[in-house]
């Protein structure tokens, strides 16, 4: 099974790690894994429409979004 993640902007990305230690630090010791070269990872995810590969993913807090749409200042008109 291939895991696909999302970038902070919401795009899907395949994820590769440069060491087993980095993978375990990010995804935990129970995460199943195999060693792949970057071209093989791209080939596995290409059929899913994933074109980005992120190396050594580090989890961060989710980007907060406003509850209501923000209207750009240029779109406002004085009545």
PDB file of N, CA, C and O in Angstrom, chain B, residues numbered from 101:
ATOM      1  N   UNK B 101       0.852  -1.176   0.000  1.00  0.00           N
ATOM      2  CA  UNK B 101       0.000   0.000   0.000  1.00  0.00           C
ATOM      3  C   UNK B 101       0.894   1.233   0.000  1.00  0.00           C
ATOM      4  O   UNK B 101       1.869   1.295   0.749  1.00  0.00           O
ATOM      5  N   UNK B 102       0.573   2.194  -0.818  1.00  0.00           N
ATOM      6  CA  UNK B 102       1.303   3.450  -0.887  1.00  0.00           C
ATOM      7  C   UNK B 102       0.514   4.522  -0.158  1.00  0.00           C
ATOM      8  O   UNK B 102      -0.676   4.706  -0.414  1.00  0.00           O
ATOM      9  N   UNK B 103       1.177   5.236   0.757  1.00  0.00           N
ATOM     10  CA  UNK B 103       0.525   6.346   1.459  1.00  0.00           C
ATOM     11  C   UNK B 103       0.812   7.631   0.708  1.00  0.00           C
ATOM     12  O   UNK B 103       1.946   7.902   0.313  1.00  0.00           O
ATOM     13  N   UNK B 104      -0.231   8.409   0.522  1.00  0.00           N
ATOM     14  CA  UNK B 104      -0.105   9.711  -0.126  1.00  0.00           C
ATOM     15  C   UNK B 104      -0.531  10.749   0.904  1.00  0.00           C
ATOM     16  O   UNK B 104      -1.534  10.574   1.596  1.00  0.00           O
ATOM     17  N   UNK B 105       0.225  11.815   0.998  1.00  0.00           N
ATOM     18  CA  UNK B 105      -0.040  12.867   1.963  1.00  0.00           C
ATOM     19  C   UNK B 105      -0.481  14.123   1.233  1.00  0.00           C
ATOM     20  O   UNK B 105      -0.488  14.163   0.003  1.00  0.00           O
ATOM     21  N   UNK B 106      -0.848  15.146   1.988  1.00  0.00           N
ATOM     22  CA  UNK B 106      -1.211  16.444   1.420  1.00  0.00           C
ATOM     23  C   UNK B 106      -0.186  17.489   1.858  1.00  0.00           C
ATOM     24  O   UNK B 106       0.299  17.477   2.989  1.00  0.00           O
ATOM     25  N   UNK B 107       0.125  18.385   0.936  1.00  0.00           N
ATOM     26  CA  UNK B 107       1.002  19.500   1.253  1.00  0.00           C
ATOM     27  C   UNK B 107       0.183  20.534   2.032  1.00  0.00           C
ATOM     28  O   UNK B 107      -1.041  20.417   2.097  1.00  0.00           O
ATOM     29  N   UNK B 108       0.832  21.544   2.625  1.00  0.00           N
ATOM     30  CA  UNK B 108       0.065  22.584   3.318  1.00  0.00           C
ATOM     31  C   UNK B 108      -0.940  23.299   2.419  1.00  0.00           C
ATOM     32  O   UNK B 108      -1.912  23.869   2.914  1.00  0.00           O
ATOM     33  N   UNK B 109      -0.719  23.274   1.113  1.00  0.00           N
ATOM     34  CA  UNK B 109      -1.666  23.907   0.184  1.00  0.00           C
ATOM     35  C   UNK B 109      -2.738  22.938  -0.308  1.00  0.00           C
ATOM     36  O   UNK B 109      -3.601  23.318  -1.100  1.00  0.00           O
ATOM     37  N   UNK B 110      -2.689  21.688   0.155  1.00  0.00           N
ATOM     38  CA  UNK B 110      -3.725  20.725  -0.183  1.00  0.00           C
ATOM     39  C   UNK B 110      -3.419  19.814  -1.354  1.00  0.00           C
ATOM     40  O   UNK B 110      -4.228  18.943  -1.675  1.00  0.00           O
ATOM     41  N   UNK B 111      -2.276  19.988  -2.001  1.00  0.00           N
ATOM     42  CA  UNK B 111      -1.907  19.111  -3.116  1.00  0.00           C
ATOM     43  C   UNK B 111      -1.452  17.756  -2.575  1.00  0.00           C
ATOM     44  O   UNK B 111      -0.903  17.673  -1.477  1.00  0.00           O
ATOM     45  N   UNK B 112      -1.681  16.717  -3.338  1.00  0.00           N
ATOM     46  CA  UNK B 112      -1.235  15.393  -2.919  1.00  0.00           C
ATOM     47  C   UNK B 112       0.248  15.214  -3.238  1.00  0.00           C
ATOM     48  O   UNK B 112       0.732  15.693  -4.264  1.00  0.00           O
ATOM     49  N   UNK B 113       0.958  14.525  -2.358  1.00  0.00           N
ATOM     50  CA  UNK B 113       2.382  14.292  -2.542  1.00  0.00           C
ATOM     51  C   UNK B 113       2.767  12.903  -2.052  1.00  0.00           C
ATOM     52  O   UNK B 113       2.259  12.423  -1.039  1.00  0.00           O
ATOM     53  N   UNK B 114       3.663  12.275  -2.781  1.00  0.00           N
ATOM     54  CA  UNK B 114       4.282  11.048  -2.291  1.00  0.00           C
ATOM     55  C   UNK B 114       5.377  11.475  -1.317  1.00  0.00           C
ATOM     56  O   UNK B 114       5.908  12.579  -1.434  1.00  0.00           O
ATOM     57  N   UNK B 115       5.717  10.624  -0.367  1.00  0.00           N
ATOM     58  CA  UNK B 115       6.717  10.983   0.637  1.00  0.00           C
ATOM     59  C   UNK B 115       7.798   9.926   0.687  1.00  0.00           C
ATOM     60  O   UNK B 115       7.519   8.728   0.739  1.00  0.00           O
ATOM     61  N   UNK B 116       9.040  10.391   0.672  1.00  0.00           N
ATOM     62  CA  UNK B 116      10.189   9.516   0.821  1.00  0.00           C
ATOM     63  C   UNK B 116      11.055  10.009   1.964  1.00  0.00           C
ATOM     64  O   UNK B 116      11.043  11.195   2.294  1.00  0.00           O
ATOM     65  N   UNK B 117      11.802   9.106   2.564  1.00  0.00           N
ATOM     66  CA  UNK B 117      12.683   9.460   3.676  1.00  0.00           C
ATOM     67  C   UNK B 117      14.103   9.040   3.350  1.00  0.00           C
ATOM     68  O   UNK B 117      14.325   8.027   2.688  1.00  0.00           O
ATOM     69  N   UNK B 118      15.067   9.826   3.819  1.00  0.00           N
ATOM     70  CA  UNK B 118      16.468   9.542   3.538  1.00  0.00           C
ATOM     71  C   UNK B 118      17.063   8.533   4.503  1.00  0.00           C
ATOM     72  O   UNK B 118      18.186   8.072   4.295  1.00  0.00           O
ATOM     73  N   UNK B 119      16.332   8.182   5.555  1.00  0.00           N
ATOM     74  CA  UNK B 119      16.821   7.168   6.493  1.00  0.00           C
ATOM     75  C   UNK B 119      15.653   6.534   7.233  1.00  0.00           C
ATOM     76  O   UNK B 119      14.581   7.126   7.358  1.00  0.00           O
ATOM     77  N   UNK B 120      15.876   5.335   7.714  1.00  0.00           N
ATOM     78  CA  UNK B 120      14.860   4.648   8.519  1.00  0.00           C
ATOM     79  C   UNK B 120      14.586   5.446   9.790  1.00  0.00           C
ATOM     80  O   UNK B 120      13.442   5.525  10.240  1.00  0.00           O
ATOM     81  N   UNK B 121      15.621   6.031  10.365  1.00  0.00           N
ATOM     82  CA  UNK B 121      15.465   6.832  11.585  1.00  0.00           C
ATOM     83  C   UNK B 121      14.497   7.989  11.360  1.00  0.00           C
ATOM     84  O   UNK B 121      13.633   8.238  12.200  1.00  0.00           O
ATOM     85  N   UNK B 122      14.627   8.701  10.240  1.00  0.00           N
ATOM     86  CA  UNK B 122      13.731   9.832   9.957  1.00  0.00           C
ATOM     87  C   UNK B 122      12.298   9.367   9.733  1.00  0.00           C
ATOM     88  O   UNK B 122      11.356  10.024  10.175  1.00  0.00           O
ATOM     89  N   UNK B 123      12.128   8.241   9.052  1.00  0.00           N
ATOM     90  CA  UNK B 123      10.789   7.699   8.833  1.00  0.00           C
ATOM     91  C   UNK B 123      10.139   7.361  10.168  1.00  0.00           C
ATOM     92  O   UNK B 123       8.989   7.731  10.405  1.00  0.00           O
ATOM     93  N   UNK B 124      10.857   6.666  11.041  1.00  0.00           N
ATOM     94  CA  UNK B 124      10.311   6.274  12.344  1.00  0.00           C
ATOM     95  C   UNK B 124      10.018   7.497  13.203  1.00  0.00           C
ATOM     96  O   UNK B 124       9.005   7.534  13.901  1.00  0.00           O
ATOM     97  N   UNK B 125      10.888   8.491  13.158  1.00  0.00           N
ATOM     98  CA  UNK B 125      10.666   9.705  13.946  1.00  0.00           C
ATOM     99  C   UNK B 125       9.397  10.429  13.506  1.00  0.00           C
ATOM    100  O   UNK B 125       8.742  11.076  14.323  1.00  0.00           O
ATOM    101  N   UNK B 126       9.047  10.327  12.239  1.00  0.00           N
ATOM    102  CA  UNK B 126       7.879  11.027  11.717  1.00  0.00           C
ATOM    103  C   UNK B 126       6.604  10.186  11.784  1.00  0.00           C
ATOM    104  O   UNK B 126       5.558  10.679  12.208  1.00  0.00           O
ATOM    105  N   UNK B 127       6.687   8.921  11.369  1.00  0.00           N
ATOM    106  CA  UNK B 127       5.483   8.095  11.247  1.00  0.00           C
ATOM    107  C   UNK B 127       5.347   7.021  12.318  1.00  0.00           C
ATOM    108  O   UNK B 127       4.315   6.355  12.403  1.00  0.00           O
ATOM    109  N   UNK B 128       6.381   6.850  13.136  1.00  0.00           N
ATOM    110  CA  UNK B 128       6.318   5.873  14.217  1.00  0.00           C
ATOM    111  C   UNK B 128       6.912   4.529  13.831  1.00  0.00           C
ATOM    112  O   UNK B 128       7.049   4.221  12.647  1.00  0.00           O
ATOM    113  N   UNK B 129       7.268   3.727  14.835  1.00  0.00           N
ATOM    114  CA  UNK B 129       7.943   2.457  14.588  1.00  0.00           C
ATOM    115  C   UNK B 129       7.076   1.382  13.953  1.00  0.00           C
ATOM    116  O   UNK B 129       7.604   0.408  13.418  1.00  0.00           O
ATOM    117  N   UNK B 130       5.776   1.534  14.000  1.00  0.00           N
ATOM    118  CA  UNK B 130       4.874   0.523  13.437  1.00  0.00           C
ATOM    119  C   UNK B 130       4.603   0.722  11.955  1.00  0.00           C
ATOM    120  O   UNK B 130       3.958  -0.116  11.325  1.00  0.00           O
ATOM    121  N   UNK B 131       5.089   1.826  11.389  1.00  0.00           N
ATOM    122  CA  UNK B 131       4.845   2.111   9.975  1.00  0.00           C
ATOM    123  C   UNK B 131       5.582   1.110   9.088  1.00  0.00           C
ATOM    124  O   UNK B 131       6.806   0.998   9.152  1.00  0.00           O
ATOM    125  N   UNK B 132       4.840   0.396   8.274  1.00  0.00           N
ATOM    126  CA  UNK B 132       5.458  -0.528   7.319  1.00  0.00           C
ATOM    127  C   UNK B 132       6.161   0.282   6.233  1.00  0.00           C
ATOM    128  O   UNK B 132       5.692   1.359   5.864  1.00  0.00           O
ATOM    129  N   UNK B 133       7.290  -0.229   5.716  1.00  0.00           N
ATOM    130  CA  UNK B 133       8.024   0.503   4.693  1.00  0.00           C
ATOM    131  C   UNK B 133       8.887  -0.453   3.886  1.00  0.00           C
ATOM    132  O   UNK B 133       9.198  -1.561   4.322  1.00  0.00           O
ATOM    133  N   UNK B 134       9.264   0.002   2.702  1.00  0.00           N
ATOM    134  CA  UNK B 134      10.251  -0.690   1.878  1.00  0.00           C
ATOM    135  C   UNK B 134      11.186   0.364   1.310  1.00  0.00           C
ATOM    136  O   UNK B 134      10.829   1.538   1.220  1.00  0.00           O
ATOM    137  N   UNK B 135      12.359  -0.050   0.938  1.00  0.00           N
ATOM    138  CA  UNK B 135      13.325   0.858   0.350  1.00  0.00           C
ATOM    139  C   UNK B 135      13.054   0.983  -1.145  1.00  0.00           C
ATOM    140  O   UNK B 135      12.976  -0.018  -1.856  1.00  0.00           O
ATOM    141  N   UNK B 136      12.911   2.230  -1.619  1.00  0.00           N
ATOM    142  CA  UNK B 136      12.652   2.509  -3.035  1.00  0.00           C
ATOM    143  C   UNK B 136      13.522   3.670  -3.486  1.00  0.00           C
ATOM    144  O   UNK B 136      13.825   4.570  -2.703  1.00  0.00           O
ATOM    145  N   UNK B 137      13.911   3.645  -4.721  1.00  0.00           N
ATOM    146  CA  UNK B 137      14.555   4.805  -5.328  1.00  0.00           C
ATOM    147  C   UNK B 137      13.464   5.811  -5.700  1.00  0.00           C
ATOM    148  O   UNK B 137      12.309   5.434  -5.901  1.00  0.00           O
ATOM    149  N   UNK B 138      13.827   7.065  -5.789  1.00  0.00           N
ATOM    150  CA  UNK B 138      12.857   8.123  -6.105  1.00  0.00           C
ATOM    151  C   UNK B 138      12.101   7.866  -7.413  1.00  0.00           C
ATOM    152  O   UNK B 138      10.892   8.096  -7.449  1.00  0.00           O
ATOM    153  N   UNK B 139      12.749   7.401  -8.489  1.00  0.00           N
ATOM    154  CA  UNK B 139      11.983   7.124  -9.711  1.00  0.00           C
ATOM    155  C   UNK B 139      10.919   6.030  -9.510  1.00  0.00           C
ATOM    156  O   UNK B 139       9.848   6.087 -10.114  1.00  0.00           O
ATOM    157  N   UNK B 140      11.214   5.052  -8.673  1.00  0.00           N
ATOM    158  CA  UNK B 140      10.231   3.996  -8.408  1.00  0.00           C
ATOM    159  C   UNK B 140       9.037   4.545  -7.630  1.00  0.00           C
ATOM    160  O   UNK B 140       7.894   4.178  -7.902  1.00  0.00           O
ATOM    161  N   UNK B 141       9.302   5.429  -6.660  1.00  0.00           N
ATOM    162  CA  UNK B 141       8.216   6.053  -5.906  1.00  0.00           C
ATOM    163  C   UNK B 141       7.334   6.884  -6.830  1.00  0.00           C
ATOM    164  O   UNK B 141       6.108   6.848  -6.722  1.00  0.00           O
ATOM    165  N   UNK B 142       7.957   7.632  -7.737  1.00  0.00           N
ATOM    166  CA  UNK B 142       7.182   8.416  -8.708  1.00  0.00           C
ATOM    167  C   UNK B 142       6.338   7.504  -9.601  1.00  0.00           C
ATOM    168  O   UNK B 142       5.181   7.811  -9.886  1.00  0.00           O
ATOM    169  N   UNK B 143       6.912   6.392 -10.038  1.00  0.00           N
ATOM    170  CA  UNK B 143       6.184   5.462 -10.905  1.00  0.00           C
ATOM    171  C   UNK B 143       4.988   4.855 -10.174  1.00  0.00           C
ATOM    172  O   UNK B 143       3.934   4.653 -10.777  1.00  0.00           O
ATOM    173  N   UNK B 144       5.140   4.562  -8.883  1.00  0.00           N
ATOM    174  CA  UNK B 144       4.033   3.991  -8.099  1.00  0.00           C
ATOM    175  C   UNK B 144       2.872   4.961  -7.933  1.00  0.00           C
ATOM    176  O   UNK B 144       1.715   4.542  -7.889  1.00  0.00           O
ATOM    177  N   UNK B 145       3.169   6.243  -7.840  1.00  0.00           N
ATOM    178  CA  UNK B 145       2.112   7.216  -7.560  1.00  0.00           C
ATOM    179  C   UNK B 145       1.623   7.980  -8.794  1.00  0.00           C
ATOM    180  O   UNK B 145       0.637   8.713  -8.712  1.00  0.00           O
ATOM    181  N   UNK B 146       2.288   7.820  -9.913  1.00  0.00           N
ATOM    182  CA  UNK B 146       1.894   8.544 -11.133  1.00  0.00           C
ATOM    183  C   UNK B 146       0.473   8.193 -11.563  1.00  0.00           C
ATOM    184  O   UNK B 146      -0.271   9.073 -11.995  1.00  0.00           O
ATOM    185  N   UNK B 147       0.087   6.933 -11.452  1.00  0.00           N
ATOM    186  CA  UNK B 147      -1.259   6.530 -11.871  1.00  0.00           C
ATOM    187  C   UNK B 147      -2.338   7.126 -10.970  1.00  0.00           C
ATOM    188  O   UNK B 147      -3.513   7.136 -11.339  1.00  0.00           O
ATOM    189  N   UNK B 148      -1.952   7.623  -9.793  1.00  0.00           N
ATOM    190  CA  UNK B 148      -2.888   8.288  -8.887  1.00  0.00           C
ATOM    191  C   UNK B 148      -2.966   9.791  -9.148  1.00  0.00           C
ATOM    192  O   UNK B 148      -3.718  10.509  -8.490  1.00  0.00           O
ATOM    193  N   UNK B 149      -2.173  10.255 -10.121  1.00  0.00           N
ATOM    194  CA  UNK B 149      -2.147  11.673 -10.431  1.00  0.00           C
ATOM    195  C   UNK B 149      -1.232  12.472  -9.526  1.00  0.00           C
ATOM    196  O   UNK B 149      -1.278  13.702  -9.525  1.00  0.00           O
ATOM    197  N   UNK B 150      -0.399  11.786  -8.753  1.00  0.00           N
ATOM    198  CA  UNK B 150       0.520  12.461  -7.838  1.00  0.00           C
ATOM    199  C   UNK B 150       1.824  12.739  -8.585  1.00  0.00           C
ATOM    200  O   UNK B 150       2.475  11.815  -9.072  1.00  0.00           O
ATOM    201  N   UNK B 151       2.197  14.006  -8.671  1.00  0.00           N
ATOM    202  CA  UNK B 151       3.403  14.378  -9.409  1.00  0.00           C
ATOM    203  C   UNK B 151       4.485  14.959  -8.517  1.00  0.00           C
ATOM    204  O   UNK B 151       5.583  15.251  -8.990  1.00  0.00           O
ATOM    205  N   UNK B 152       4.195  15.132  -7.238  1.00  0.00           N
ATOM    206  CA  UNK B 152       5.147  15.728  -6.310  1.00  0.00           C
ATOM    207  C   UNK B 152       5.671  14.672  -5.348  1.00  0.00           C
ATOM    208  O   UNK B 152       4.923  13.808  -4.890  1.00  0.00           O
ATOM    209  N   UNK B 153       6.969  14.751  -5.044  1.00  0.00           N
ATOM    210  CA  UNK B 153       7.576  13.901  -4.022  1.00  0.00           C
ATOM    211  C   UNK B 153       8.164  14.822  -2.962  1.00  0.00           C
ATOM    212  O   UNK B 153       8.937  15.728  -3.275  1.00  0.00           O
ATOM    213  N   UNK B 154       7.796  14.587  -1.712  1.00  0.00           N
ATOM    214  CA  UNK B 154       8.351  15.329  -0.584  1.00  0.00           C
ATOM    215  C   UNK B 154       9.342  14.427   0.123  1.00  0.00           C
ATOM    216  O   UNK B 154       9.034  13.270   0.413  1.00  0.00           O
ATOM    217  N   UNK B 155      10.532  14.944   0.403  1.00  0.00           N
ATOM    218  CA  UNK B 155      11.574  14.155   1.059  1.00  0.00           C
ATOM    219  C   UNK B 155      11.693  14.609   2.511  1.00  0.00           C
ATOM    220  O   UNK B 155      11.741  15.803   2.807  1.00  0.00           O
ATOM    221  N   UNK B 156      11.739  13.615   3.416  1.00  0.00           N
ATOM    222  CA  UNK B 156      11.869  13.851   4.857  1.00  0.00           C
ATOM    223  C   UNK B 156      10.791  14.785   5.389  1.00  0.00           C
ATOM    224  O   UNK B 156      11.075  15.820   5.991  1.00  0.00           O
ATOM    225  N   UNK B 157       9.569  14.396   5.152  1.00  0.00           N
ATOM    226  CA  UNK B 157       8.397  15.123   5.640  1.00  0.00           C
ATOM    227  C   UNK B 157       8.503  15.348   7.141  1.00  0.00           C
ATOM    228  O   UNK B 157       8.861  14.440   7.889  1.00  0.00           O
ATOM    229  N   UNK B 158       8.196  16.535   7.564  1.00  0.00           N
ATOM    230  CA  UNK B 158       8.106  16.846   8.992  1.00  0.00           C
ATOM    231  C   UNK B 158       6.700  17.371   9.242  1.00  0.00           C
ATOM    232  O   UNK B 158       6.266  18.323   8.593  1.00  0.00           O
ATOM    233  N   UNK B 159       5.994  16.762  10.168  1.00  0.00           N
ATOM    234  CA  UNK B 159       4.640  17.206  10.448  1.00  0.00           C
ATOM    235  C   UNK B 159       4.668  18.567  11.123  1.00  0.00           C
ATOM    236  O   UNK B 159       5.541  18.854  11.943  1.00  0.00           O
ATOM    237  N   UNK B 160       3.711  19.390  10.769  1.00  0.00           N
ATOM    238  CA  UNK B 160       3.560  20.701  11.381  1.00  0.00           C
ATOM    239  C   UNK B 160       2.087  20.902  11.692  1.00  0.00           C
ATOM    240  O   UNK B 160       1.240  20.115  11.270  1.00  0.00           O
ATOM    241  N   UNK B 161       1.792  21.941  12.418  1.00  0.00           N
ATOM    242  CA  UNK B 161       0.397  22.250  12.725  1.00  0.00           C
ATOM    243  C   UNK B 161      -0.339  22.594  11.445  1.00  0.00           C
ATOM    244  O   UNK B 161       0.237  23.164  10.519  1.00  0.00           O
ATOM    245  N   UNK B 162      -1.584  22.254  11.399  1.00  0.00           N
ATOM    246  CA  UNK B 162      -2.416  22.557  10.240  1.00  0.00           C
ATOM    247  C   UNK B 162      -2.602  24.071  10.097  1.00  0.00           C
ATOM    248  O   UNK B 162      -2.764  24.784  11.088  1.00  0.00           O
ATOM    249  N   UNK B 163      -2.576  24.537   8.879  1.00  0.00           N
ATOM    250  CA  UNK B 163      -2.774  25.964   8.612  1.00  0.00           C
ATOM    251  C   UNK B 163      -4.205  26.328   8.968  1.00  0.00           C
ATOM    252  O   UNK B 163      -5.149  25.673   8.525  1.00  0.00           O
ATOM    253  N   UNK B 164      -4.365  27.380   9.773  1.00  0.00           N
ATOM    254  CA  UNK B 164      -5.724  27.798  10.132  1.00  0.00           C
ATOM    255  C   UNK B 164      -6.312  28.598   8.986  1.00  0.00           C
ATOM    256  O   UNK B 164      -5.605  29.335   8.300  1.00  0.00           O
ATOM    257  N   UNK B 165      -7.569  28.451   8.794  1.00  0.00           N
ATOM    258  CA  UNK B 165      -8.275  29.155   7.717  1.00  0.00           C
ATOM    259  C   UNK B 165      -9.416  29.963   8.322  1.00  0.00           C
ATOM    260  O   UNK B 165     -10.039  29.528   9.290  1.00  0.00           O
ATOM    261  N   UNK B 166      -9.691  31.125   7.764  1.00  0.00           N
ATOM    262  CA  UNK B 166     -10.810  31.912   8.284  1.00  0.00           C
ATOM    263  C   UNK B 166     -12.132  31.177   8.067  1.00  0.00           C
ATOM    264  O   UNK B 166     -12.294  30.444   7.092  1.00  0.00           O
ATOM    265  N   UNK B 167     -13.064  31.380   8.982  1.00  0.00           N
ATOM    266  CA  UNK B 167     -14.367  30.736   8.868  1.00  0.00           C
ATOM    267  C   UNK B 167     -15.220  31.357   7.772  1.00  0.00           C
ATOM    268  O   UNK B 167     -16.076  30.688   7.195  1.00  0.00           O
ATOM    269  N   UNK B 168     -14.991  32.625   7.486  1.00  0.00           N
ATOM    270  CA  UNK B 168     -15.730  33.289   6.419  1.00  0.00           C
ATOM    271  C   UNK B 168     -14.747  33.687   5.326  1.00  0.00           C
ATOM    272  O   UNK B 168     -13.583  33.963   5.619  1.00  0.00           O
ATOM    273  N   UNK B 169     -15.188  33.721   4.086  1.00  0.00           N
ATOM    274  CA  UNK B 169     -14.293  34.095   2.995  1.00  0.00           C
ATOM    275  C   UNK B 169     -13.752  35.506   3.177  1.00  0.00           C
ATOM    276  O   UNK B 169     -14.462  36.405   3.629  1.00  0.00           O
ATOM    277  N   UNK B 170     -12.521  35.680   2.829  1.00  0.00           N
ATOM    278  CA  UNK B 170     -11.894  37.008   2.888  1.00  0.00           C
ATOM    279  C   UNK B 170     -12.080  37.676   1.533  1.00  0.00           C
ATOM    280  O   UNK B 170     -11.761  37.083   0.502  1.00  0.00           O
ATOM    281  N   UNK B 171     -12.587  38.892   1.525  1.00  0.00           N
ATOM    282  CA  UNK B 171     -12.793  39.624   0.291  1.00  0.00           C
ATOM    283  C   UNK B 171     -11.588  40.548   0.084  1.00  0.00           C
ATOM    284  O   UNK B 171     -11.299  41.381   0.943  1.00  0.00           O
ATOM    285  N   UNK B 172     -10.889  40.413  -1.037  1.00  0.00           N
ATOM    286  CA  UNK B 172      -9.752  41.291  -1.283  1.00  0.00           C
ATOM    287  C   UNK B 172     -10.170  42.758  -1.275  1.00  0.00           C
ATOM    288  O   UNK B 172     -11.263  43.099  -1.727  1.00  0.00           O
ATOM    289  N   UNK B 173      -9.307  43.617  -0.768  1.00  0.00           N
ATOM    290  CA  UNK B 173      -9.626  45.042  -0.653  1.00  0.00           C
ATOM    291  C   UNK B 173      -9.986  45.668  -1.993  1.00  0.00           C
ATOM    292  O   UNK B 173     -10.826  46.566  -2.044  1.00  0.00           O
ATOM    293  N   UNK B 174      -9.364  45.209  -3.082  1.00  0.00           N
ATOM    294  CA  UNK B 174      -9.654  45.776  -4.389  1.00  0.00           C
ATOM    295  C   UNK B 174     -11.056  45.433  -4.876  1.00  0.00           C
ATOM    296  O   UNK B 174     -11.588  46.104  -5.761  1.00  0.00           O
ATOM    297  N   UNK B 175     -11.655  44.396  -4.305  1.00  0.00           N
ATOM    298  CA  UNK B 175     -12.996  43.991  -4.745  1.00  0.00           C
ATOM    299  C   UNK B 175     -14.079  44.815  -4.060  1.00  0.00           C
ATOM    300  O   UNK B 175     -15.231  44.787  -4.495  1.00  0.00           O
ATOM    301  N   UNK B 176     -13.742  45.546  -3.002  1.00  0.00           N
ATOM    302  CA  UNK B 176     -14.729  46.338  -2.295  1.00  0.00           C
ATOM    303  C   UNK B 176     -14.948  47.667  -3.029  1.00  0.00           C
ATOM    304  O   UNK B 176     -14.002  48.270  -3.536  1.00  0.00           O
ATOM    305  N   UNK B 177     -16.182  48.103  -3.078  1.00  0.00           N
ATOM    306  CA  UNK B 177     -16.501  49.385  -3.716  1.00  0.00           C
ATOM    307  C   UNK B 177     -17.224  50.282  -2.711  1.00  0.00           C
ATOM    308  O   UNK B 177     -18.101  49.842  -1.967  1.00  0.00           O
ATOM    309  N   UNK B 178     -16.844  51.492  -2.716  1.00  0.00           N
ATOM    310  CA  UNK B 178     -17.541  52.458  -1.848  1.00  0.00           C
ATOM    311  C   UNK B 178     -18.849  52.827  -2.516  1.00  0.00           C
ATOM    312  O   UNK B 178     -18.882  53.133  -3.707  1.00  0.00           O
ATOM    313  N   UNK B 179     -19.920  52.798  -1.755  1.00  0.00           N
ATOM    314  CA  UNK B 179     -21.247  53.012  -2.268  1.00  0.00           C
ATOM    315  C   UNK B 179     -21.538  54.410  -2.601  1.00  0.00           C
ATOM    316  O   UNK B 179     -22.642  54.720  -3.050  1.00  0.00           O
TER     317      UNK B 179
END
